[in-house]
Amino acid sequence: MVLLLGLLCFGAIAQSKPDSQPVITIKRETSLGCSPDYSAEIYRDGTVIYHGVACVKISVDAVDQLIKAFDQANYFSFKDAYEFDEHGISYTDLARTTTSISINGKHKQVVDYLNPLKKLVALEAAIEKLAALYQYIGPL
């Protein structure tokens, strides 16, 4: 089983880069084995930009819980995109969240831009919690 999450893609940036220079940086590179390969920039205003490259992992149990959460939400029944309000109107300045799953030969991606199902919003929160992303992005 392969699980691909738009929120957990390689090279993901937690927040946009501020105008100032980073105060603190860290970069770890993998060895011949599989040790975490990532970098982070920490700015004076508290912004952290995290780049996960390789061997940045969560537990198998957490992945199993995520797969179960996708199943319980009936993810494959969601629309491909939630981009319009009940009147068919969209906006240009909202945050966009894209999630996806690839499992058992099936793939589904969902874009949450406007007016998503509560089950989708809860699933996004579960991804961030179970993958320990809140340590990089803070609670939303």
Stockholm file with secondary structure:
# STOCKHOLM 1.0

chainA/1-140         MVLLLGLLCFGAIAQSKPDSQPVITIKRETSLGCSPDYSAEIYRDGTVIYHGVACVKISVDAVDQLIKAFDQANYFSFKDAYEFDEHGISYTDLARTTTSISINGKHKQVVDYLNPLKKLVALEAAIEKLAALYQYIGPL
#=GR chainA/1-140 SS CCCCCGGGCTTCCSSCCCSSCCSEEEEECCCSSCCCEEEEEECTTSCEEEEEEESCCCCHHHHHHHHHHHHHTTGGGSCSEECCCTTSCCCSSCCCEEEEEEETTEEEEEEESSSCCHHHHHHHHHHHHHTTTHHHHCCC
#=GC SS_cons         CCCCCGGGCTTCCSSCCCSSCCSEEEEECCCSSCCCEEEEEECTTSCEEEEEEESCCCCHHHHHHHHHHHHHTTGGGSCSEECCCTTSCCCSSCCCEEEEEEETTEEEEEEESSSCCHHHHHHHHHHHHHTTTHHHHCCC
//
